[in-house]
Amino acid sequence: MGAVFGGGAGGLLGGLLGGGGIGQLLSGFLGGAESAGGAEGIAKALQGFAPANVLNATANLMSSVMGNSAKQATQTLAREDGLPKFIQEEISKAIDKVLKENQKATDPDCQKALDDATKGDADKTTEDLAKQLIDNVRKQLSEESKEATGESKGCGKSGKKSGGSWLQAMAKAMGEVLGQKAGEMVKLTDKISSLAKEAEGLEGDDKEQNAKEMTAAQTELQGVSQEYKLLTETVSLVIKGIGEALSKMGSRQ
């Protein structure tokens, strides 16, 4: 089973993920997964489990991290920035609902092994993503306030945001997180293209080194692409859930 999880593009799970291996995918998502021992540590924790279970457990973990970071962000925004408590609570309920409804079926022991192996890193990633979302939401609301102030020709701005404003800001904030991941893919694609051009005319050790660097970049790109795909799915579900929750609140008012 080691070949399945060892990070090689030829492994079965590597094929399911588009190459790169589950360990590298999660290690990248969790900022190196230091407490889990990196890609190799994650792979070791998952040895013996069916590839489909590992893939689904991975999707569940990434969804949980993204969902919890959004909930954590709204808690801080409610405490420090005036996000109404009832909106914060509805957002949390919506996130819990979509994560539960869209949880992928997997071996409970596999999920536990993955969650236990990555707990410290997952908690840190959740905090980092929450901070990123908070900063992005504040930026979006600040820009909205500046526009409103300009439109009112200096007559002052309203410090109270509507539920729609908060939702829009949260959606844009999540979009920026995905945008940064897309930027990583562009950089890796450019790097691969550059290495391919450099390979022309190389011989011996130089050619071998170039090939190693290109393989590493391709593997990283495959991992980032899969991470982007999973995050896109989660963000879309969370935003949809928040939107439905706010629509229900609006219809009751």
C-alpha positions, 0 to 999 in steps of 0.5 A: 500500500505504500506505493499508493500513498507515497506521493508518486504520480504513478500510484493509484491514489495519485492517479485519482487525484490527478497525480501528486499523492494525497500526502503532498496535497494535504501537506500543501493545504495545511502549510507543510503539515509539520505536526503530521510529519509532512507528506510522508507522515500523512501517507503513513497514517493512511496506509491500509485504507482504500484509496476511495476512502482516503480521497473522501476523507481528504475532501471532508477534512478540507471542507471542514477546515474551510467551513470552520474558518468561515464560522470562526471569521463570522464570530470575530466579525460579530464580536469586533465589527458589528456583524449582527449576532442573528446573522452570525448564527444563521451563517454558522447554521448554514455552514453546518447544514451544507457540510453535513449534507455534502459529507462524503462517505468514507471509512470512519477509521480512515477519517479518524486517522486522517483527522488525528494525524493532521489536527494541529496543522488543521487547527492552525490552517483554520485560524490562518484562513479565518484571519484571511477571511476577516481581513478580506471582509473588512477590506470589502466593507471598507471599500463599500463604505467609501463608495457609499460616502462618495455617492452621498457627496460627503454627507456621511456613511452609515455604520450599519451594514445590511445582511446582504452587504455582509453576505456579499463581503463574505462571498468576495472574501472567499473568492479572494482565497480561491483567487490566491490559489489560482495565482499559485497555479498560474505561477507553477504553469509559468515555471513549467513552461520556462523549464521546458524552454530551458531544457532545449539544448541541455545535456548530461547532469544539467538535463537531468536536474532540469527534468527533476525540477520540472517533475517536482513543479508538475507534481506541485501543480497537480496537487494545487489544482486538486486543492483548488477544485475541492476548495471551489466545491466547498466555497460554492456550497457554503456561499449557497447555504449562507445565501439561502439562510439570509433569504429566509431571514429576509422573507420573515422580516 
